[in-house]
Amino acid sequence: MNRYAIHVYCDECAAPHPMGVSVVLNDGPAERTSISTHYAGKTVPAILTLMLRNPVKCPKTGKVFQQGDSNHIYIAPIVG
């Protein structure tokens, strides 16, 4: 099992932002990829489904948003 950081794409400033949380996954990707790409045809783990409901604050605009498109939510392995 490996630990993964979750990043979400902000539609307001057109940049990805870290959610500031990590998850442990059995079948995570070797490099950063979207949830929809990695779990295409598979069931998304419950822990990720829960995390996707969390709001994120854009550091550039200050707006709080929730990214509902799994094509714009990324998981990336944490090295070290």
VOBA-1610 file (N, C-alpha, C; in pm, whole numbers, padded with zeros to 5 digits, always signed):
BEGIN
Met+00084-00118+00000Met+00000+00000+00000Met+00089+00125+00000Asn+00047+00222-00077Asn+00121+00347-00088Asn+00032+00465-00053Arg+00097+00575-00017Arg+00025+00697+00018Arg+00021+00790-00104Tyr-00096+00854-00123Tyr-00119+00940-00238Tyr-00174+01075-00195Ala-00126+01180-00261Ala-00179+01314-00240Ala-00294+01334-00339Ile-00391+01415-00300Ile-00504+01446-00386Ile-00495+01593-00427His-00504+01617-00557His-00503+01752-00613His-00629+01772-00694Val-00680+01893-00694Val-00800+01923-00773Val-00771+02043-00863Tyr-00829+02038-00981Tyr-00814+02146-01078Tyr-00916+02255-01046Cys-00870+02377-01039Cys-00956+02492-01011Cys-01000+02557-01141Asp-01129+02561-01164Asp-01182+02622-01286Asp-01164+02774-01287Glu-01156+02835-01168Glu-01142+02981-01158Glu-01006+03030-01205Cys-00898+02965-01158Cys-00764+03013-01191Cys-00689+02921-01287Ala-00753+02813-01328Ala-00697+02718-01425Ala-00566+02655-01378Ala-00563+02616-01251Ala-00444+02550-01196Ala-00487+02441-01098Pro-00404+02336-01084Pro-00434+02234-00984Pro-00390+02280-00845His-00466+02242-00743His-00433+02276-00605His-00436+02150-00519Pro-00342+02138-00425Pro-00347+02023-00334Pro-00463+02038-00236Met-00524+01927-00203Met-00633+01930-00104Met-00577+01933+00037Gly-00448+01905+00051Gly-00386+01906+00183Gly-00410+01778+00262Val-00452+01674+00192Val-00476+01545+00256Val-00412+01436+00171Ser-00391+01322+00233Ser-00340+01207+00159Ser-00423+01085+00195Val-00417+00986+00108Val-00490+00861+00129Val-00395+00745+00102Val-00426+00631+00161Val-00350+00509+00137Val-00434+00422+00044Leu-00373+00381-00068Leu-00443+00300-00167Leu-00365+00174-00200Asn-00436+00067-00226Asn-00373-00059-00267Asn-00335-00057-00413Asp-00414+00010-00495Asp-00397+00002-00639Asp-00380+00138-00705Gly-00310+00228-00640Gly-00291+00362-00694Gly-00194+00363-00812Pro-00188+00475-00883Pro-00103+00486-01002Pro+00044+00508-00967Ala+00131+00483-01063Ala+00275+00504-01045Ala+00312+00652-01057Glu+00228+00728-01126Glu+00251+00873-01141Glu+00117+00945-01134Arg+00121+01078-01124Arg-00003+01155-01111Arg-00096+01129-01229Thr-00221+01100-01197Thr-00322+01076-01299Thr-00459+01110-01242Ser-00554+01133-01330Ser-00688+01166-01283Ser-00756+01040-01229Ile-00850+01061-01140Ile-00925+00949-01084Ile-01002+00878-01194Ser-01061+00954-01285Ser-01140+00891-01391Ser-01054+00805-01483Thr-00932+00847-01509Thr-00842+00767-01594Thr-00797+00641-01522His-00752+00657-01398His-00698+00542-01326His-00804+00438-01293Tyr-00923+00484-01259Tyr-01029+00390-01219Tyr-01132+00366-01329Ala-01096+00391-01454Ala-01189+00364-01565Ala-01226+00216-01565Gly-01355+00189-01559Gly-01403+00051-01559Gly-01390-00020-01426Lys-01343+00052-01323Lys-01326-00006-01189Lys-01406+00076-01089Thr-01425+00021-00973Thr-01492+00092-00865Thr-01392+00184-00795Val-01429+00310-00779Val-01345+00406-00707Val-01351+00371-00558Pro-01235+00361-00490Pro-01235+00330-00348Pro-01320+00429-00267Ala-01385+00378-00164Ala-01475+00458-00081Ala-01405+00580-00022Ile-01280+00566+00019Ile-01208+00678+00079Ile-01196+00794-00021Leu-01175+00763-00149Leu-01167+00869-00250Leu-01303+00931-00275Thr-01405+00850-00276Thr-01541+00902-00296Thr-01576+01002-00185Leu-01538+00971-00063Leu-01562+01063+00049Leu-01482+01191+00034Met-01356+01178-00005Met-01269+01295-00018Met-01317+01388-00128Leu-01382+01335-00230Leu-01425+01417-00343Leu-01534+01515-00304Arg-01595+01493-00191Arg-01701+01582-00144Arg-01646+01702-00067Asn-01517+01700-00036Asn-01456+01806+00044Asn-01432+01932-00039Pro-01466+02048+00015Pro-01437+02174-00056Pro-01288+02209-00045Val-01242+02288-00142Val-01103+02332-00148Val-01104+02484-00165Lys-01008+02551-00103Lys-00997+02696-00119Lys-00886+02726-00219Cys-00919+02803-00319Cys-00820+02844-00419Cys-00726+02946-00355Pro-00594+02920-00355Pro-00501+03016-00294Pro-00486+03144-00375Lys-00524+03141-00502Lys-00510+03261-00586Lys-00631+03353-00576Thr-00752+03294-00577Thr-00874+03377-00577Thr-00940+03386-00440Gly-00908+03292-00351Gly-00971+03289-00219Gly-01108+03225-00218Lys-01156+03183-00334Lys-01288+03120-00342Lys-01281+02974-00299Val-01386+02930-00233Val-01399+02791-00194Val-01481+02721-00302Phe-01434+02606-00345Phe-01504+02534-00451Phe-01499+02384-00426Gln-01584+02314-00497Gln-01587+02169-00492Gln-01580+02121-00637Gln-01479+02044-00668Gln-01463+01994-00805Gln-01539+01863-00820Gly-01643+01863-00899Gly-01726+01744-00916Gly-01688+01656-01032Asp-01595+01701-01115Asp-01555+01627-01234Asp-01431+01542-01202Ser-01447+01410-01202Ser-01334+01323-01166Ser-01221+01328-01270Asn-01245+01389-01385Asn-01137+01412-01481Asn-01043+01521-01432His-01090+01603-01337His-01011+01714-01284His-00971+01694-01138Ile-00974+01569-01094Ile-00928+01535-00960Ile-00817+01432-00978Tyr-00703+01461-00920Tyr-00583+01381-00945Tyr-00532+01315-00818Ile-00473+01197-00835Ile-00402+01133-00726Ile-00257+01117-00771Ala-00167+01144-00678Ala-00023+01138-00708Ala+00049+01069-00595Pro+00139+00975-00628Pro+00214+00908-00522Pro+00301+01006-00445Ile+00311+00983-00316Ile+00399+01062-00231Ile+00528+00983-00216Val+00635+01040-00262Val+00765+00971-00258Val+00836+01005-00129Gly+00891+00902-00066Gly+00971+00926+00054Gly+00907+00900+00177
//
